[in-house]
């Protein structure tokens, strides 16, 4: 497959376990053609083609890392032998709610399960007509928009007769999440986890203030002695950064014991990236599975890649680094109780980056809007922004894959 011919976009939404750690992603695909056509069958066929060609062409592991990928399937592709292209141990096949339960469908689902695939029912509402499917599938997704959590008690009791696990999707608030926990749901998906605006804000502590100071020092190319002084002023910050570097960057190849050692091994540019991400990280070995860390890294990485191919930024050697920083910093206001204008002032950001963060203006502002549109799976808005930025679709898929594979990219 010629990747230069690709005109596809990926949407990737995190799925969390009961510990609020990422365990899977739902993958949503659109082709440029399907965004422009009103013919549903054509769009469906295009999407099916995207799924298979993309995964075969780029490799699903680059998109998912070590996590599972949930993929929606229309009837035609569900019945197709081309499903054999998909790695059985990395995907969950979602049966859309529009599928009619027929003997043919049941037989095909049994075949897929016997072949080693995991099956799930998407946007599901309990109905006895699905009795046989309930014995086959391993996951049932419940749409909280269609079935509010407060009305689920009787339904959950019906589900307890079966062996499958429950996934709550469209979880929009902490209250919904806690109620679903109490009801026994195993997995969770929704903007409560992927949209930091609804995460409880916290005051920026001493470590966070030190991080902002350290970030500015890195941007100003300060001496290593100055940087080490900042670390010494905040033992918690030192621990947080070294924990991230030790647990992710070298994965056991070599333990980093000091800040100077970390800088010498990773280089200042990479240390700066880790400083930016440390603002979002928790002090544990599962920091990379924190949905907010994941979101910040992907947003920054995607904007960095887009800056390298944006015609309006051609010749600006600092543009990729500025774009990455814009993506990372754009989430800080939602996480910490500190205005974006204050963040921009304290870091002495360039006018272009400030305008992007505060007003969503300029090229970086549009790149930020593009990243946000893809996070929200708003492919129409993303398509319009690509047109305004004169960025071809052929570059977007590769940029998304690199951004999704952010841990490997930072080594």
Secondary structure, DSSP 8 states (H G I E B T S, - for coil): --GGG--EEEEEEEEE-TTS-EEEEEEEEEEHHHHH---HHHHHHHHHHHHHHHHHHH-HHHHHTTSEEEEEE-HHHHTSGGGGGS-TTTEEEEE-TT----HHHHHHHHHHHHTT-EEEESS----GGGHHHHTT-SEEEEETTTS-GGG-HHHHHHHTTS--EEEEES--SHHHHHHHHHHT--EEESHHHH-GGGS--B---HHHHHHHHHHHHHHTT--HHHHHHHHHT-HHHHHHHHHHIIIIISTTS----SHHHHHHHH-HHHHHHHHHHHTT--SSTTGGG-HHHHHHHHHHHHHHHHHHH-GGGTT-TTHHHHHHHHHHHTTHHHHBSS-HHHHHHHTT--HHHHHHHHH--HHHHHHHHHHHHHHTT-HHHHHHHHHHHT--HHHHHHHHHHHHTHHHHT-
